[in-house]
Amino acid sequence: MRYVRIVLMALLPAFVPAHAAPPSTVYRYDGRNYEDVFQNGFTSWGGNDNILEHLTGRSCANSATRNSAFISTSRSETYTRVYLDSRMMDAYRAQQAGEGTGDFYGYIYHIRADTNFYEAVSSYLAYVETYGEGSASLGAGALASYQSEWLAYRRISGSSIRGVTRVHRNGRTGEVSEQYIPNPGYIESATAGNPGPYRSARSLQELLTTLVRLWPYATACMVRQRDAGTRRRAAETEYDYLVYEYTLTQ
């Protein structure tokens, strides 16, 4: 555990200021139209609150087994924009290959964080402290640090979404424009993310049993494999937010 903590603490200053206070705003990329999200918010795939399974992708990467209780966000708008840019580049490459129009719409949601949001790194460290160094996946913790990831438990209400930055690339002209659209249903409140880690309420036996089911290679929930097609199902929420393809060796 000491080795895991030392390495992660060494990585943190590169991405998050030391002893950073919990954020009041977090960001999330999604491909769906903002009107739906403003009204319905975001909902997790299921009720599996195993932190390790979420951070390694076990509970959200496979459409047949997705059941994560967490919704991934980032405290870094810059990091979220990097992902949006990568998706826009995908649309351009598809156009160059004759597989699409190059038209692209992407949305970065600005979300008011509250105590239902937990820092991924501290929650991961709490998991390892509770269940032992044998439960550690150093790559999962390091990736969560790089992504400045914060996890919402089960739901993000539409009323906590401040607004959205809509980015459009015109496939014909190549022109990129963006517009900030406020959410008319947003409810202002002086809140911030939870200062403590998320601690699973599941039993030790349940959590340890999941370790033998982890994939040798798993895709982290904050990252996703790029879509081969140009359309995504509206139901894709958690699997739709993600930054860079990343394969984690356990």
SULPEJO-V221406 format. One record per residue. RES is the residue in three letters. PSI is psi in radians with two decimals (999 if undefined). OMEGA is omega in radians with two decimals (none if undefined). Layout:
res=(RES/RES)
psi=(PSI/PSI)
omega=(OMEGA/OMEGA)
//
This chain:
res=(MET/ARG/TYR/VAL/ARG/ILE/VAL/LEU/MET/ALA/LEU/LEU/PRO/ALA/PHE/VAL/PRO/ALA/HIS/ALA/ALA/PRO/PRO/SER/THR/VAL/TYR/ARG/TYR/ASP/GLY/ARG/ASN/TYR/GLU/ASP/VAL/PHE/GLN/ASN/GLY/PHE/THR/SER/TRP/GLY/GLY/ASN/ASP/ASN/ILE/LEU/GLU/HIS/LEU/THR/GLY/ARG/SER/CYS/ALA/ASN/SER/ALA/THR/ARG/ASN/SER/ALA/PHE/ILE/SER/THR/SER/ARG/SER/GLU/THR/TYR/THR/ARG/VAL/TYR/LEU/ASP/SER/ARG/MET/MET/ASP/ALA/TYR/ARG/ALA/GLN/GLN/ALA/GLY/GLU/GLY/THR/GLY/ASP/PHE/TYR/GLY/TYR/ILE/TYR/HIS/ILE/ARG/ALA/ASP/THR/ASN/PHE/TYR/GLU/ALA/VAL/SER/SER/TYR/LEU/ALA/TYR/VAL/GLU/THR/TYR/GLY/GLU/GLY/SER/ALA/SER/LEU/GLY/ALA/GLY/ALA/LEU/ALA/SER/TYR/GLN/SER/GLU/TRP/LEU/ALA/TYR/ARG/ARG/ILE/SER/GLY/SER/SER/ILE/ARG/GLY/VAL/THR/ARG/VAL/HIS/ARG/ASN/GLY/ARG/THR/GLY/GLU/VAL/SER/GLU/GLN/TYR/ILE/PRO/ASN/PRO/GLY/TYR/ILE/GLU/SER/ALA/THR/ALA/GLY/ASN/PRO/GLY/PRO/TYR/ARG/SER/ALA/ARG/SER/LEU/GLN/GLU/LEU/LEU/THR/THR/LEU/VAL/ARG/LEU/TRP/PRO/TYR/ALA/THR/ALA/CYS/MET/VAL/ARG/GLN/ARG/ASP/ALA/GLY/THR/ARG/ARG/ARG/ALA/ALA/GLU/THR/GLU/TYR/ASP/TYR/LEU/VAL/TYR/GLU/TYR/THR/LEU/THR/GLN)
psi=(-0.67/-0.72/-0.78/-0.80/-0.75/-0.79/-0.78/-0.70/-0.56/-0.55/-0.56/-0.79/-0.41/-0.36/-0.52/2.32/2.50/2.41/0.61/2.38/2.69/2.44/2.62/-0.32/2.36/2.94/2.61/2.29/2.47/2.58/-0.09/2.76/2.44/-0.46/-0.70/-0.78/-0.72/-0.67/-0.74/-0.23/-2.67/2.49/2.45/2.87/-0.54/-2.62/0.24/1.87/0.47/1.95/-0.78/-0.72/-0.60/-0.86/-0.43/-0.09/-0.11/-0.68/0.11/-0.11/-0.45/2.14/-0.42/-0.35/0.18/2.11/0.39/2.47/0.01/2.59/2.11/2.37/3.05/2.52/-0.16/1.94/-0.62/-0.79/-0.71/-0.64/-0.60/-0.73/-0.77/-0.76/-0.65/-0.63/-0.65/-0.67/-0.61/-0.75/-0.68/-0.78/-0.68/-0.69/-0.77/-0.51/0.08/0.42/0.18/3.07/-0.28/-0.12/2.41/2.35/2.27/2.66/2.24/2.02/2.32/2.03/2.33/2.03/2.62/-2.93/-0.01/0.00/2.30/2.43/2.30/-0.73/-0.86/-0.58/-0.66/-0.79/-0.67/-0.65/-0.83/-0.68/-0.66/-0.73/0.08/2.75/-0.42/-0.32/0.01/2.57/1.68/-0.66/-0.66/-0.77/-0.71/-0.70/-0.71/-0.64/-0.81/-0.67/-0.08/0.79/2.37/2.39/2.18/2.38/2.02/-0.79/2.55/2.02/2.65/-0.56/-0.19/0.07/1.96/-0.73/-2.98/2.48/2.00/2.18/2.28/2.31/2.16/1.98/-0.44/-0.76/-0.32/0.00/2.39/2.25/2.74/2.70/2.34/2.24/1.98/2.63/2.02/-0.34/0.14/2.42/2.04/2.47/2.58/1.50/2.90/2.94/2.84/2.26/-0.27/2.87/2.81/2.32/2.09/2.44/-0.01/2.79/2.75/-0.75/-0.73/-0.83/-0.71/-0.57/-0.59/-0.44/-0.62/-0.17/-0.08/2.47/2.57/-0.59/2.09/2.55/2.16/2.60/-0.34/-0.03/2.76/2.74/2.45/2.52/2.44/-0.56/-3.05/-0.13/2.57/2.48/2.49/-0.42/-0.24/1.79/-1.26/-0.71/-0.12/-0.20/1.86/2.75/1.91/2.54/2.34/2.16/2.19/2.14/2.09/999)
omega=(-3.13/3.14/3.13/-3.10/-3.13/-3.12/-3.13/3.13/3.09/-3.13/-2.99/-3.07/-3.13/-3.01/-3.09/3.10/-3.13/3.10/-3.13/3.09/3.09/-3.08/3.00/3.11/3.02/-3.01/-3.14/3.03/3.03/-3.12/-3.07/3.11/-3.03/-3.11/3.10/-3.09/3.09/-3.08/-2.98/-3.11/3.13/3.12/-3.14/3.14/-3.07/-3.04/-3.13/-3.07/3.06/-3.09/-3.09/3.13/3.10/-3.05/3.09/3.08/-3.09/-2.99/3.13/-3.06/-3.09/-3.07/-3.12/-3.06/-3.09/3.11/-3.11/3.08/-3.04/3.04/-3.06/3.01/3.08/3.04/-3.08/3.05/3.13/3.13/-3.14/3.11/3.09/3.12/3.11/3.12/-3.14/3.10/3.09/3.09/3.06/3.14/3.12/-3.13/3.10/3.11/-3.14/3.14/3.14/-3.06/3.14/-3.12/-3.07/3.09/-3.08/2.96/3.07/-3.03/3.01/-3.10/3.10/-2.95/3.05/3.13/3.04/-3.04/3.03/3.11/-3.07/3.09/-3.07/-3.08/-3.12/3.10/3.07/3.13/3.09/3.10/-3.11/3.10/-3.09/-2.97/3.00/-3.09/3.11/3.13/-3.01/2.94/-3.00/3.14/3.14/3.14/3.14/3.13/3.11/3.10/3.14/-3.09/-3.05/-2.96/2.98/-3.04/3.01/-3.11/3.01/-3.01/2.92/-3.07/3.09/-3.09/3.09/3.11/-3.08/-3.10/-3.08/2.96/3.13/-3.14/-3.13/2.98/3.09/-3.08/-3.11/-3.07/-3.07/-3.11/3.11/3.12/3.08/-3.08/3.04/-3.11/3.11/3.11/-3.12/-3.14/-3.11/3.09/-3.11/3.07/-3.12/-3.10/3.08/-3.14/-3.11/3.12/-3.14/3.12/2.99/3.09/-3.10/3.09/-3.09/-3.09/3.10/-3.11/3.11/-3.06/3.14/3.11/-3.11/-3.08/-3.12/-3.12/-3.11/3.14/2.98/3.06/-3.07/3.11/-3.09/-3.04/3.14/3.09/-3.12/3.01/-3.09/3.12/3.05/-3.13/-3.09/-3.11/3.06/3.10/-3.13/-3.13/-3.11/3.13/-3.08/-3.06/-3.07/-3.12/3.03/-2.84/-3.12/3.00/-3.09/3.10/-3.04/3.08/3.13/none)
//
